[in-house]
Amino acid sequence: MWIDDEIELLRPHIMFLEERGYKITPVPNAEDGLTLIKKNNFDLILLDEMLHGMDGLTALGEIKEFNSSLPVIMITKSEGELLMDEAIGSRIDDYLTKPVNPSQILLACKKILDGRKIEREKLSRDYAQDFQKIVSRLMTPLDVEDWINVYLRITDWELELDTHHGLGLRQTLFSQKRECNLAFARFVEDNYVNWVNSSERPTLSMDVVKKHVLPEIAKGKKVVFVIVDNLRVDQWLAMEPLLYQNYQIFKDYYFSILPTATPYSRNAIFSGLSPFQMSEEFPKLWGVDDKNESSFNRFEHRFLESQLNRFGMKDISMKYVKIIESNEAKNLYKNINSYSKAPLLAVVFNFIDFLAHSRSDSEVLKEIAPDESAFRSLTKSWFEHSIFLKILSKLAKLGNTIIITSDHGSIRSLRGAKVIGDRETSTNLRYKFGKSLKCDPKYAINIKKPVDYQLPQKGINTNYLIAKEDYYFVYPTDYHHYLNYYKDTFQHGGVSMEEVILPVIKLEAK
C-alpha cells in the first residue's frame, strides 16, 4: 500500500513497481489507509509524512500499534533530524527523502520484501565458491597461518548459517569441516614434536603470557588477563558483538598444546612451561594423577608468579581469582575497582567448561542445545546476562587493558574408537595415558615417547593416546553401551581445529 495525498502524481512510480511484479494499492489519506490495513493483509506500507488530516507520524504510530511487524517506509520532503528521530523512535523500517526516483523506491521495497531471499541466494553462491577454495587449499601444503584462516572461514560460515536456517548448506559445511579436521590432525601429528622442542614455532600455550600479557605490563598498563575455560573461537565470535559498544577489539590466535585439557594447557599458560618442564621444575606441585586431576590447577597463582620472576617482573604486584561459583563472580564484580588497580589481575572463568560437561549429563541441556549452533546461542545468552559482561563493562570505564583467551576448546564427539588399556588408564574420553595403550592409528596419535612431546614420562611402557577428529575412546567392555552413552557429547583433550586453534583477544576501552 502507498499512502500519499498526491498519489495521482506518483502513477509513473507505481507503474514502474507493478512492471517488476509488485501489486500496489494507492490510497490518498491515512484514515482510509488504516481502514484497509485492518481489513486486508499488506506486505509493506509506503507512507508520506505530510498528509491532509492525520499526518504520517501519527499514522505510523497507529499502524505499528495495530501490527508491530508490518514494515513501513516513510517518505518525506523534510530533512530535519528531529523528524528522523521521531520516525526511528516510532519503529520506522526505512526513511526516504523526496524527491525520490522509481529506482530508490524499488531498492527500498526489495530490501524489505525480497532482501532475505536475495541474501540467501547470494549466500549459497558465495559458499559454493568458498567451498571450492577450501577444497583447493587442502590439496596444497598448509602452514599454521593457513590453518587458522581455513578454520576462521569455516567458523564464519557456521555463524552465517546460524541466521539462515533451511538453506540446506549446514550438512555440506559439517562434512567439509570433518574433512578439514582429518587433514589438520595429520598436520599437527607431523609437526608437533618439532614445535614443542624449538623456539621457531607457532604461538603455543606456554607462549601466551610472554607474547600477549607481559608486553602490555612492560608498557605500564594495568592488565586484566582472563582465561575462559573451554572457550572456542566460534563461541567467542558469537559473544563478541556484545562488546562493540565499549571496546576496540584486537584478535589473534594460538595453538593449544596436547592434550588439549586443563591440567596440561592451562598450567602451561600460567607457568610458561611445557608439561614435562613443569614436572621437572615443580614435582610437588604438578603431576598427572587421574584420580585427582582437578587438583592440578590449584597452583596456577604460583606458576604465574614463577613466570613473572623468570622474565624479570618479580616486583609486579599480581592478583589471581578463580571463578567457579556465581557468588565468586559477584564478589569480583563488587570489588573490581580495587582489584583493577593491580598491574596484573588474572581471572579464570569456568562457566563454559561447566556448561559443556553439564550438557553431557543433562537431557534438558541436550534438548536446549542439540547441536553446535544451539550451543553457541546458549553460550551467547549466558554471556549477555552474566556477571562476566558486567565486569567487562565496568573495566571499560576504569581503562584497564584486557586480554581474554581460552586454555582449550572442545568438539562434539560423534564417533567411537575402541581403545585397549589396563585399569590404571586415565578415564578421559579424548586423551588417555597409561601402560601399553592401543588404538587404531586412524583414530588417535599414539605417543610412545612422551618426552619427545614435552609430556612427563610416568613409568615404564607409559604412552599417551590423543584422539583425532571427532572420535572418543571406548573400552571393549560394554562397548556398545558406552558408545551410545558418550555419543554427541562435547569433549576435549584431542586434536581438532575446535580444540587446538584458540582466540587471544585484546580489549581497549573506547
C-alpha angles and dihedrals in degrees: 000000000000116000114194132136088221093049094138089063089056096060093111090054091048092049090049091055094043091053086059094053103269119132110216127199107198116209125181099207143025096243093059090042093055091049091053093045090056092050102039141039116250127180097206140007123214104200129190114217098212105060133156110249111000109030124228098256092052090047090049090056091049092049094049092046090054096042117004092186096056107107117232129192114198119212118195144160091220121095092185114139092217091059091048090052091049091050093047090047088053089056099255113181097210138357126212128184121218137276091058124178123216093256091058091052091047092051092049091049093046091050092056103032103031103017095100093049093046090046092051092049091051090045091056091050093047093049092050088055093045091047090058092046091054092046089052092048092053088058091061131061110274128203128205095277091048091054092048089052093047091051092047092051091051091046092049089054092049090054091045092052090049086073096040109056120179098034092120092230100105096084091047090051091047091053092047092051089051089054090049092051090052090055093040092056089054090049093052093043091052096048110026099091091052092048098053093045098047139060088220098081145105116279105283131187094274091053099054099089093042093050103036110020109034096053090057091050089048088057089059095253124144104239130203108198113196126188113193104199113234096000112158127205093248092051091051092050089051091051098041100082089065088068099048093094095059107025148050105224125213117187132204133158139219140183121251117227121244129296091042092217133118100250089057108028102038094045088049090054094050097041099037087224136109118249090256092052090048091052089051098044099036105028093156095045103042135035137122116263111155091203092069106018094148089067092068093081096052092098103048090119091056092046092052091048090052091051092050089050092051091055095048097260098116093132095053110118109230137185126197128198128179115197118203102137126050092239089060090055091048090051091052091049091050093051100033093114089061097039093048092062091072115097087236129025114180117197131182118200115196102181101102092048089049090050093051093050093043090055089060091059102033124077089192092058091045088054092049094044107027094158143013094274092056091043089055089050091050091050092050091048090053092049093047091057099031133115085233091068091046089052091051091048090052092047090053088065092046093054101232120155108240126206114191124186143147131239094217141337130230138231133216100248111219107156129058125222121197114237129188121209144130129265093270092062116117117260100227116127099215100037135023138185126192143100121322096341115186133198136150106275089227088071105035146025107242109212105198095165105045095182089062086061091045090250124134117262106230104194135310119324092009114151137170129228119205115193118231130216111345098329124129127197122253127179120231091244108093086351098168093045093055092037089063095036095059098033115118095018125131109247137168140197098082137091117272133122090254093055100037108036107070138174127249108193128191116199121197118184115245 
